[in-house]
Amino acid sequence: MALSEFWFLLIGVLFVGFMFLEGFDFGVGMSTRFLAKNAHEKEVLIKTIGPVWDANEVWLITAGGAMFAAFPHWYASVFSGYYLPFVLLLLALIVRGVSFEFREKGESKAWHATWDAALLTGSILPPFLVGVLFTSMLRGLPIDGDMNITASFFGDIVNVYTVIGGLLFVALSYLHGLFFITLKTVDDIRARAHAQAKKVYAATGVLLIAFMVMTVTETTATEGKLGSFIIPMFAVAALLYVVLFFFMTKQKEGLSFTMTGLLFVITVSSFFVGLFPNVLISSTDVANNISVYVAASGDYSLKIMTYVAITMVPIVLAYTAWTYYIFRKRITGDREEVGY
């Protein structure tokens, strides 16, 4: 495996890790509006992700940093062509992070309502935008011979297919978050999370089917990969979705959470499988496709980065696992226990 291919794979793993971990954070954020009945329950829900949400966002920052160092042409094209969506994504993540800290700093209802709305917006918009960005890259964008993206916001970036992809990421995040809540809470709120997950499950299935069908019919990225990669991956996703129903009805909370996480793994992985050996696909001329090999940094830079990654990634994974182990207990909802 060439170093450029290794780093493309590693960046894919980082995005998979981001959506697996941050996905349930987004879902919990949504649940503060759609599941919690009062302010105390909102505090309980926020407490479930309090120790981990900020560390989970590091996966996105690391993925962006790896793109910058390993594939500067990819980074330059994407961050200039997607300028508006990335600004919206950044602002949403900032507002969400601030809302965790500020919502309890005031006592008025207006203050709480403002930051609750900020938390909801900052939990829905990021997964939607990430889904839109991934699907639009898979669909293809107008790229010229100088690797510049000349995409229109409505049409090239935002269209029916990309909106389906964005909504799928939102639905998966909420379902993932509801199952995380069943793992971290007790009594009534846990039971209501189970009940609501059954409703979200059906909507997620519709979006998943629509996404898979449109990926095959609306993109050229799957050509030559349907039988060998794409259809088998989608078949696995369909199987996971069916198995999830069994675990959900049996109230197997850990296994249900694992299934939604694996659905994220398969879905995000399908984008990178579809893109390879390109990092960006041109919708105007295949000659303007930006390949992994053209976009990559020099061999020496990639070699040094590989040494650093081999050393640091196991440490980060070990620390992440340790964090989740330490904060593995359920939140009972006692007044003295709640508070972020």
C-alpha positions in Angstrom: 0.0 0.0 0.0 1.4 3.4 -1.0 1.6 6.0 1.8 -0.9 8.2 0.0 -3.4 5.3 0.0 -2.6 4.7 3.7 -3.4 8.3 4.6 -6.6 8.3 2.6 -7.6 5.3 4.6 -6.6 6.9 7.8 -8.6 10.0 7.1 -11.6 7.8 6.3 -11.2 6.1 9.7 -11.0 9.5 11.4 -14.3 10.6 9.8 -15.9 7.2 10.7 -14.7 7.7 14.3 -16.1 11.2 14.4 -19.6 10.2 13.3 -19.6 7.1 15.5 -18.7 9.1 18.6 -20.0 12.5 17.9 -23.2 11.1 16.3 -24.7 10.1 19.6 -23.6 13.5 21.1 -25.7 15.2 18.3 -28.5 12.8 19.0 -28.5 13.6 22.8 -28.5 17.3 21.9 -31.6 16.8 19.8 -33.2 14.8 22.6 -33.1 17.8 24.9 -35.9 19.3 22.8 -37.8 16.2 21.6 -37.4 13.8 24.6 -36.9 15.9 27.8 -40.1 17.0 29.5 -38.6 19.6 31.8 -35.3 21.4 32.7 -34.2 18.7 35.1 -34.4 16.1 32.4 -32.5 18.3 30.0 -29.7 18.5 32.6 -29.8 14.7 33.0 -29.4 14.2 29.2 -26.6 16.7 28.9 -24.9 15.0 31.9 -24.7 11.8 29.9 -22.3 13.3 27.3 -20.7 16.0 29.6 -17.4 14.2 30.1 -16.9 13.1 26.4 -18.5 15.5 23.9 -15.6 17.8 23.5 -13.1 15.0 23.1 -15.3 13.4 20.4 -15.1 16.6 18.3 -11.3 16.3 18.2 -11.8 13.5 15.7 -13.1 16.1 13.2 -10.3 18.5 13.9 -7.7 15.7 13.5 -9.3 14.6 10.2 -9.1 18.2 8.9 -5.5 18.5 10.0 -4.6 15.2 8.4 -6.2 16.4 5.1 -4.1 19.6 5.3 -0.8 17.8 5.9 -1.3 14.6 3.8 -3.4 16.0 0.9 -2.9 19.8 0.6 -4.5 20.0 -2.8 -7.6 18.2 -1.5 -7.7 20.4 1.5 -7.3 23.6 -0.6 -10.0 22.6 -3.1 -12.5 21.5 -0.5 -12.1 24.3 2.0 -12.4 27.0 -0.7 -15.2 25.3 -2.7 -17.2 24.5 0.5 -16.5 27.8 2.2 -20.1 28.7 3.1 -21.0 25.2 4.4 -17.8 25.0 6.4 -18.5 28.4 8.0 -22.0 27.2 8.9 -20.6 24.0 10.3 -18.0 25.8 12.4 -20.5 28.3 13.8 -22.9 25.5 14.7 -20.2 23.6 16.6 -19.1 26.8 18.4 -22.7 27.7 19.4 -23.3 24.1 20.5 -20.2 24.1 22.7 -21.0 27.5 24.2 -24.6 26.4 25.0 -23.3 23.6 27.2 -21.4 26.2 29.3 -23.8 29.1 29.2 -27.3 27.7 29.6 -26.8 27.3 33.4 -25.2 30.8 33.9 -28.5 32.6 33.9 -31.9 32.0 35.7 -34.5 33.6 33.4 -36.7 31.5 31.1 -35.6 33.6 28.1 -32.0 32.8 28.8 -32.6 29.1 29.1 -34.8 29.1 26.0 -32.1 30.9 24.0 -29.4 28.4 24.8 -31.7 25.4 24.5 -32.4 26.6 21.0 -28.7 27.1 20.3 -28.0 23.5 21.5 -30.8 22.1 19.3 -29.5 24.0 16.2 -25.9 23.1 17.0 -26.9 19.4 17.2 -29.0 19.2 14.0 -27.0 21.4 11.6 -23.6 19.7 11.9 -24.7 16.1 11.0 -26.9 17.5 8.2 -24.0 19.6 6.7 -21.6 16.7 7.0 -24.0 14.4 5.2 -24.6 17.0 2.5 -20.8 17.5 2.0 -20.1 13.8 1.7 -22.9 13.1 -0.7 -22.1 16.1 -2.9 -18.5 15.0 -3.2 -19.7 11.5 -4.2 -22.1 13.0 -6.7 -19.4 15.2 -8.2 -18.6 18.9 -8.4 -17.6 21.3 -11.2 -13.8 21.3 -10.9 -11.5 23.1 -13.4 -8.0 22.1 -14.6 -6.5 24.1 -11.7 -8.3 22.1 -9.1 -10.7 24.9 -8.3 -14.3 24.0 -7.3 -16.8 26.4 -8.9 -19.9 24.9 -7.3 -23.1 26.7 -6.7 -24.6 26.4 -3.2 -28.0 25.5 -4.5 -27.7 22.9 -7.2 -24.2 21.5 -7.0 -24.0 21.3 -3.2 -27.6 21.4 -2.0 -29.9 19.2 -4.1 -32.4 16.4 -3.6 -29.7 13.7 -3.2 -27.5 15.7 -0.9 -30.5 16.7 1.3 -31.4 13.0 1.6 -27.8 12.3 2.7 -28.0 15.1 5.2 -31.3 14.0 6.6 -30.0 10.4 6.9 -27.1 11.6 9.0 -29.5 13.6 11.2 -31.8 10.6 11.7 -29.0 8.2 12.3 -27.5 10.6 14.9 -30.8 10.9 16.7 -31.4 7.2 16.7 -27.8 6.6 17.8 -28.3 9.2 20.6 -31.5 7.6 21.8 -29.9 4.3 22.3 -27.0 5.9 24.1 -29.5 7.5 26.4 -31.0 4.1 27.1 -27.5 3.0 28.2 -26.9 6.0 30.4 -30.2 6.7 32.1 -32.8 5.0 34.3 -36.6 4.8 34.8 -39.0 6.9 32.8 -36.6 8.8 30.6 -34.9 5.5 29.6 -38.3 4.0 28.8 -39.3 7.0 26.7 -36.0 6.9 24.8 -36.8 3.3 23.9 -40.3 4.2 22.7 -39.1 7.2 20.7 -36.3 5.1 19.1 -39.0 2.8 17.6 -40.6 5.8 15.8 -37.3 7.2 14.6 -36.3 3.8 13.3 -38.9 3.7 10.6 -38.0 7.2 9.3 -34.3 6.3 9.3 -35.1 3.2 7.2 -36.9 5.2 4.5 -34.0 7.7 4.3 -31.4 4.8 4.2 -33.2 3.1 1.3 -33.5 6.4 -0.6 -29.9 7.2 0.0 -28.7 3.7 -1.3 -30.9 3.9 -4.4 -29.9 7.4 -5.3 -26.2 6.7 -4.7 -26.5 4.0 -7.4 -28.6 6.1 -9.8 -27.4 9.6 -9.2 -23.6 9.2 -9.1 -20.8 7.9 -11.3 -18.6 7.1 -8.4 -20.1 3.6 -8.1 -19.2 2.6 -11.7 -17.0 -0.5 -11.7 -17.5 -0.9 -7.9 -21.1 -2.0 -7.7 -20.7 -5.7 -7.5 -17.4 -5.7 -5.7 -17.9 -3.1 -3.1 -21.0 -0.9 -3.1 -23.8 -3.5 -3.3 -22.1 -5.7 -0.6 -21.7 -2.7 1.7 -25.3 -1.7 1.2 -26.4 -5.2 1.8 -24.5 -5.2 5.1 -26.2 -1.9 6.0 -29.6 -3.4 5.2 -28.8 -6.4 7.3 -27.7 -4.3 10.2 -30.9 -2.3 10.0 -33.0 -5.5 10.2 -31.0 -6.9 13.0 -31.4 -3.6 14.9 -35.1 -4.1 14.9 -34.7 -7.4 16.7 -32.4 -6.0 19.3 -34.6 -2.9 19.7 -37.8 -4.9 20.3 -35.9 -7.1 22.8 -34.5 -4.0 24.5 -30.9 -5.1 24.0 -29.6 -1.6 24.6 -25.9 -2.2 24.1 -26.4 -4.2 20.9 -28.9 -1.7 19.6 -26.3 1.1 20.1 -23.7 -1.0 18.4 -25.9 -1.5 15.4 -26.6 2.2 14.9 -22.9 2.8 15.3 -22.1 0.2 12.7 -24.6 1.7 10.3 -22.6 5.0 10.6 -19.4 3.0 9.9 -20.8 1.4 6.8 -22.5 4.7 5.5 -19.4 6.9 6.0 -17.1 4.2 4.6 -19.2 3.9 1.5 -18.3 7.5 0.6 -14.6 6.9 0.7 -14.9 3.6 -1.2 -16.9 5.4 -3.8 -14.4 8.3 -4.1 -11.2 6.1 -4.3 -8.9 6.4 -6.1 -10.0 10.0 -6.2 -10.4 12.5 -3.4 -12.7 14.7 -5.5 -14.8 13.8 -8.6 -15.4 16.4 -11.3 -18.9 16.6 -12.7 -17.8 18.5 -15.8 -14.8 16.5 -17.0 -13.3 13.3 -15.7 -9.9 14.6 -16.7 -10.3 17.1 -13.8 -10.8 14.4 -11.2 -8.3 14.9 -8.3 -6.8 11.6 -7.5 -5.2 10.4 -4.2 -1.8 10.4 -5.8 -2.0 13.9 -7.3 -3.4 15.5 -4.2 -0.9 13.9 -1.8 2.1 15.5 -0.1 5.7 14.4 -0.9 6.9 10.9 0.2 9.2 12.4 2.9 6.3 14.3 4.5 4.0 11.3 4.4 6.7 9.1 5.9 7.3 11.4 8.9 3.6 11.8 9.4 3.2 8.0 9.4 5.8 7.6 12.1 3.9 10.1 14.2 0.5 8.5 13.5 1.7 5.0 14.4 3.0 6.4 17.7 0.2 8.6 18.7 -3.0 7.0 17.4 -2.8 4.0 19.8 -2.3 6.4 22.7 -5.4 8.4 21.7 -7.5 5.3 21.3 -6.3 4.0 24.7 -7.1 7.3 26.3 -10.6 7.4 24.6 -11.4 3.9 25.8 -10.2 4.7 29.3 -12.4 7.8 29.4 -15.5 5.9 28.4 -14.7 3.2 31.0 -14.3 5.7 33.8 -17.7 7.4 33.0 -19.5 4.1 32.2 -22.2 4.4 35.0 -25.8 5.4 34.4 -27.0 8.8 35.4 -29.7 8.3 38.0 -31.1 11.8 37.9 -30.5 12.7 41.5 -30.5 16.5 42.0 -27.1 16.5 43.6 -25.7 14.4 40.8 -27.0 16.5 37.9 -25.2 19.6 36.7 -22.8 20.0 34.0 
